Amino acid sequence: MRICLVGLAMITLSGCSWERMAHYSPYDLNYDGTLDALCPDTVYDTDAYYPYSWRSKASSACNEKVYGDRAG
């Protein structure tokens, strides 16, 4: 029984690792690649991200655009 549970867990984890990880901005409310909340109608690339981060670079660019020097 224990072997079945471990095998099932390994199969589940390996199935999740085949998909590409998309890095979405928190301003993208419906995860379609368009910033909806703060910079409306701004399209961004979900592959452009900071290493070791889950967020897209679009978040920083949008903050600089809206807040300027006060972003930080």
SETORTI-145969 format. One record per residue: residue in one letter; x, y, z of N, C-alpha, C in turn; residue number from 1. Coordinates in Angstrom, 3 decimals, decimal comma, always signed. Layout:
N
MIVEX  residuo       n.X       n.Y       n.Z      ca.X      ca.Y      ca.Z       c.X       c.Y       c.Z  num
MIVEX        a         X         Y         Z         X         Y         Z         X         Y         Z  NUM
...
//
This chain:
72
MIVEX  residuo       n.X       n.Y       n.Z      ca.X      ca.Y      ca.Z       c.X       c.Y       c.Z  num
MIVEX        m    +0,827    -1,192    +0,000    +0,000    +0,000    +0,000    +0,875    +1,262    +0,000    1
MIVEX        r    +1,922    +1,209    +0,797    +2,828    +2,346    +0,894    +3,516    +2,616    -0,446    2
MIVEX        i    +3,864    +1,558    -1,158    +4,518    +1,691    -2,461    +3,569    +2,345    -3,465    3
MIVEX        c    +2,294    +1,974    -3,395    +1,299    +2,588    -4,300    +1,161    +4,081    -4,040    4
MIVEX        l    +1,124    +4,471    -2,786    +0,989    +5,891    -2,450    +2,217    +6,691    -2,888    5
MIVEX        v    +3,388    +6,146    -2,669    +4,618    +6,824    -3,090    +4,667    +6,912    -4,613    6
MIVEX        g    +4,300    +5,845    -5,286    +4,273    +5,854    -6,749    +3,280    +6,867    -7,296    7
MIVEX        l    +2,111    +6,938    -6,698    +1,103    +7,919    -7,117    +1,600    +9,355    -6,914    8
MIVEX        a    +2,255    +9,606    -5,803    +2,806   +10,945    -5,547    +3,887   +11,291    -6,565    9
MIVEX        m    +4,734   +10,355    -6,908    +5,801   +10,618    -7,882    +5,227   +10,860    -9,274   10
MIVEX        i    +4,220   +10,106    -9,652    +3,586   +10,317   -10,955    +2,912   +11,679   -11,009   11
MIVEX        t    +2,249   +12,065    -9,936    +1,584   +13,370    -9,885    +2,590   +14,502   -10,000   12
MIVEX        l    +3,685   +14,423    -9,259    +4,695   +15,474    -9,311    +5,403   +15,527   -10,657   13
MIVEX        s    +5,653   +14,402   -11,262    +6,324   +14,415   -12,557    +5,403   +14,937   -13,650   14
MIVEX        g    +4,115   +14,722   -13,524    +3,166   +15,266   -14,500    +3,093   +16,775   -14,445   15
MIVEX        c    +3,252   +17,352   -13,291    +3,216   +18,811   -13,154    +4,481   +19,464   -13,705   16
MIVEX        s    +5,574   +18,744   -13,736    +6,842   +19,359   -14,123    +7,031   +19,446   -15,639   17
MIVEX        w    +6,163   +18,849   -16,431    +6,315   +18,890   -17,882    +5,854   +20,207   -18,475   18
MIVEX        e    +4,971   +20,913   -17,821    +4,430   +22,164   -18,346    +5,390   +23,324   -18,090   19
MIVEX        r    +5,386   +24,295   -19,013    +6,194   +25,498   -18,852    +5,600   +26,350   -17,733   20
MIVEX        m    +6,457   +26,919   -16,910    +5,993   +27,776   -15,834    +5,855   +29,195   -16,348   21
MIVEX        a    +4,674   +29,738   -16,289    +4,440   +31,109   -16,731    +4,605   +32,038   -15,533   22
MIVEX        h    +5,185   +33,187   -15,782    +5,412   +34,180   -14,729    +4,458   +35,334   -14,980   23
MIVEX        y    +3,379   +35,373   -14,210    +2,358   +36,392   -14,397    +2,576   +37,562   -13,452   24
MIVEX        s    +2,096   +38,701   -13,864    +2,124   +39,890   -13,025    +0,905   +39,870   -12,112   25
MIVEX        p    +1,022   +40,386   -10,891    -0,170   +40,460   -10,032    -1,209   +41,435   -10,583   26
MIVEX        y    -0,822   +42,279   -11,532    -1,772   +43,211   -12,136    -2,560   +42,564   -13,273   27
MIVEX        d    -2,224   +41,340   -13,625    -2,936   +40,595   -14,663    -4,026   +39,771   -13,975   28
MIVEX        l    -5,227   +40,286   -13,968    -6,289   +39,691   -13,167    -6,825   +38,380   -13,732   29
MIVEX        n    -6,805   +38,207   -15,046    -7,344   +36,974   -15,630    -6,269   +36,141   -16,343   30
MIVEX        y    -5,001   +36,428   -16,110    -3,861   +35,648   -16,617    -3,897   +35,445   -18,130   31
MIVEX        d    -4,168   +36,523   -18,862    -4,187   +36,430   -20,318    -3,019   +37,149   -20,972   32
MIVEX        g    -2,087   +37,693   -20,185    -0,929   +38,390   -20,739    -1,157   +39,876   -20,924   33
MIVEX        t    -2,242   +40,407   -20,381    -2,545   +41,834   -20,453    -2,732   +42,357   -19,037   34
MIVEX        l    -2,058   +43,450   -18,708    -2,207   +44,033   -17,378    -3,579   +44,700   -17,297   35
MIVEX        d    -4,378   +44,291   -16,345    -5,743   +44,792   -16,226    -5,892   +45,817   -15,109   36
MIVEX        a    -5,175   +45,658   -14,029    -5,445   +46,444   -12,831    -4,822   +47,835   -12,862   37
MIVEX        l    -3,525   +47,940   -13,037    -2,861   +49,229   -12,876    -2,505   +49,895   -14,198   38
MIVEX        c    -2,078   +49,139   -15,168    -1,723   +49,670   -16,488    -2,625   +49,008   -17,527   39
MIVEX        p    -3,848   +49,476   -17,667    -4,795   +48,787   -18,555    -4,299   +48,703   -19,993   40
MIVEX        d    -4,627   +47,595   -20,626    -4,325   +47,335   -22,032    -2,837   +47,249   -22,341   41
MIVEX        t    -1,995   +47,050   -21,345    -0,576   +46,853   -21,570    -0,313   +45,355   -21,688   42
MIVEX        v    +0,185   +44,930   -22,831    +0,472   +43,513   -23,071    +1,916   +43,243   -22,658   43
MIVEX        y    +2,155   +42,104   -22,035    +3,508   +41,763   -21,586    +3,812   +40,312   -21,902   44
MIVEX        d    +5,088   +39,974   -21,842    +5,561   +38,629   -22,121    +5,713   +37,872   -20,812   45
MIVEX        t    +5,025   +36,765   -20,668    +5,109   +36,000   -19,422    +6,426   +35,256   -19,281   46
MIVEX        d    +7,234   +35,220   -20,337    +8,548   +34,584   -20,259    +9,628   +35,538   -19,756   47
MIVEX        a    +9,335   +36,853   -19,716   +10,298   +37,836   -19,214   +10,098   +37,971   -17,706   48
MIVEX        y   +11,033   +37,427   -16,946   +10,914   +37,438   -15,495   +12,279   +37,584   -14,863   49
MIVEX        y   +12,291   +37,871   -13,578   +13,535   +37,934   -12,828   +13,894   +36,521   -12,366   50
MIVEX        p   +15,160   +36,155   -12,423   +15,543   +34,819   -11,937   +15,146   +34,638   -10,471   51
MIVEX        y   +14,744   +33,455   -10,115   +14,324   +33,093    -8,764   +13,084   +33,867    -8,316   52
MIVEX        s   +12,245   +34,252    -9,246   +11,028   +34,973    -8,902    +9,857   +34,375    -9,664   53
MIVEX        w    +8,676   +34,510    -9,107    +7,467   +34,035    -9,760    +6,807   +35,148   -10,541   54
MIVEX        r    +7,276   +36,381   -10,382    +6,632   +37,526   -11,008    +7,274   +37,894   -12,333   55
MIVEX        s    +6,488   +38,505   -13,168    +6,956   +38,983   -14,460    +7,649   +40,327   -14,286   56
MIVEX        k    +8,486   +40,683   -15,252    +9,124   +41,996   -15,243    +8,131   +43,108   -15,528   57
MIVEX        a    +6,943   +42,760   -16,004    +5,925   +43,765   -16,300    +5,485   +44,502   -15,043   58
MIVEX        s    +5,555   +43,862   -13,889    +5,159   +44,517   -12,642    +6,049   +45,714   -12,357   59
MIVEX        s    +7,357   +45,537   -12,476    +8,290   +46,635   -12,221    +8,148   +47,737   -13,257   60
MIVEX        a    +7,991   +47,361   -14,517    +7,841   +48,359   -15,580    +6,567   +49,172   -15,383   61
MIVEX        c    +5,504   +48,525   -14,982    +4,243   +49,229   -14,750    +4,360   +50,152   -13,541   62
MIVEX        n    +5,010   +49,694   -12,475    +5,191   +50,553   -11,300    +6,009   +51,791   -11,640   63
MIVEX        e    +7,057   +51,628   -12,440    +7,866   +52,782   -12,838    +7,066   +53,738   -13,716   64
MIVEX        k    +6,218   +53,189   -14,560    +5,406   +54,013   -15,444    +4,379   +54,831   -14,658   65
MIVEX        v    +3,760   +54,213   -13,664    +2,712   +54,882   -12,915    +3,271   +55,773   -11,805   66
MIVEX        y    +4,222   +55,238   -11,039    +4,705   +55,953    -9,858    +6,006   +56,722   -10,077   67
MIVEX        g    +6,737   +56,402   -11,110    +7,995   +57,091   -11,392    +9,035   +56,825   -10,328   68
MIVEX        d    +9,608   +57,891    -9,779   +10,666   +57,766    -8,779   +10,144   +57,291    -7,436   69
MIVEX        r    +8,848   +57,417    -7,212    +8,269   +57,018    -5,923    +8,121   +55,512    -5,815   70
MIVEX        a    +8,267   +54,777    -6,933    +8,141   +53,306    -6,893    +9,331   +52,717    -6,154   71
MIVEX        g    +9,021   +51,886    -5,222   +10,171   +51,369    -4,632   +10,145   +50,450    -3,577   72
//
